[in-house]
């Protein structure tokens, strides 16, 4: 139905063109183009290509070459003369009749004859069996081609078999060689190749001794090659049949011989490399098949066989087996330039290339990350050290400022022991003037003088410590003793401002691990702030209460409660920020620095509003038992 519709449409188109005055358009011009015809190619072998690896490689080379141009639009047929099994008279005529009947209904476009027996068959029967079909041959020895009388429909590629280049390579690899043993079979083709080998090796008889190992059974041959004299090499030609008439596939024969031999085996055919031979200057079966297929493709494109003369194309390469070179200790540096070496054992790099690359990439990434982390850690430590240095600078400035504010109190504090010293000294003078009877009272006065001197020294030392700029190592600090020192230091300031101080210090408290100067500065700053807040209040109680406790074994608490003006709820957190102050003359740095010091000691600091008036400053620090394991960290950051 589809073809009828297509034909009807073409007729209507032709009628429309005719009505338009285009009567010169032929109907054939309106026909759809026909698809290209499939190519029909026959391969003719002397033996079964599936049995002989060399023929199988030629078959693969031919098929690949034709399919590279025609793809799937080609049909291959393969026939084997099987001449090694059927040699009786008239066998060729039986085959000819069989092929004529078999291919009577096929229109072959090309025949490829592989090796001389196939070409001889077609020369004898091709006109009657495959009349007019173009023929391309390959694998025919150039030295015997002159005896062939080709018909116009036949062309091909000649092969020139040579054994002397392979022997030359063997002598190059083993310059101390003294004996060359030629190994071959007894079939017609075996004897033919042996004759070529003898012809080629005659030129070497004055350099080495040439011996034939031909006509032996396989068992006798294997024994012979296993006991060859030193400095020997073996040249293998081919073996379809041994001296006992036993048939072999040449590849299998060579593998057995190479396995038993005590000398390297060299070959002149590439298909023999990889099954035990060292290699040599070999004839490439793959390249030869591709050259024959190229001639066939040119014929299929329209060229006639007569226009394509028979050619002798070079297909020799220096090919070697890396495993056999290593087995016999042969130096690769002695190989001819441009040699091809196959079957190398893959190196760890070749086997695990992507694993190695991935591992290296991972190590590089890991190294980069580690380097980045170390760099970041170094920068962080530098930043922490700089922050610590700046914090200590600010703390020192704050201490100096605080000491400036307490100058009057300190002067009064120091004047008391000095006055006591003066009075006691005068008393001693009077007592000494009265005579020895007053010696005991004079001694007591002198003791008072010593005590007051020590007291003045302690006051001066506390002031000197607060003015000191150097960094101290963390030590166990008694918080209660530290608060009592601050109370004594501020005693006169409190009196002058009419402010009472009450201490409610916990008993049996653990010490704190830290910098005693910085911790004393924090308490001093908080108490001074409390004094300022109380002084700003016009009326009401004027009281500062300091409470210490240890609510948990690992935590100590300090609370400074004042009755001053306090701060707004919204400012409870802001007062710990830099440059935030509630005092007209304040810098806004005291609580910020104090908070950073407490954090550096692993603690925290915050403020809460009292129920009635004033503010409570809370300080929480870890006990020495908890901080002992972190002493180095405290040292680095304090």
Secondary structure, DSSP 8 states (H G I E B T S, - for coil): -HHHHHHHHHHHHHHHHHHTT-TT--GGGGS-------EEEEEEESS-TTT-HHHHHHHHHHHHHHHHHHTTSEEEEEEE--TTT--STTHHHHHHHHHHHHTTT---SEEEEESHHHHHHHHHHHHHHSTT--EEEEEEEHHHHTT----TTEEEEEE---SHHHHHHHHHH-TT--EEEEE---SHHHHHHHHHHHHHHGGGTTTSEEEEE-S--HHHHHHHHTT--SSEEEEE---SB-TTS-B--HHHHHHHHHHH-SS-EE-SBGGGBTTTB-EEEEE-HHHHHHHHHHHHHHHHTT--GGGS--EE---EEEEEEHHHHHHTT--GGGS-TT-EEE-----HHHHSHHHHHHHHHHHHHHHHHHHHHHHHHHHHHHHHHHHHHHHHHHHHHHHHHHHHHTHHHHHHHHHHHHHHHHHHHHHHHHHHHT-GGGHHHHHHHHHHHHHHHHHHHHHHHHHHHHH--S----EEE-HHHHHHHHHHHTHHHHHHTT-EEEEE--SS---EEE-HHHHHHHHHHHHHHHHHHHHH-SSS--EEEEEEEEEETTEEEEEEEE-S----GGGTTGGGSTT--SSTT--S-HHHHHHHHHHHTT-EEEEEE-SSSSEEEEEEEE-HHHHGGGHHHHHHH-
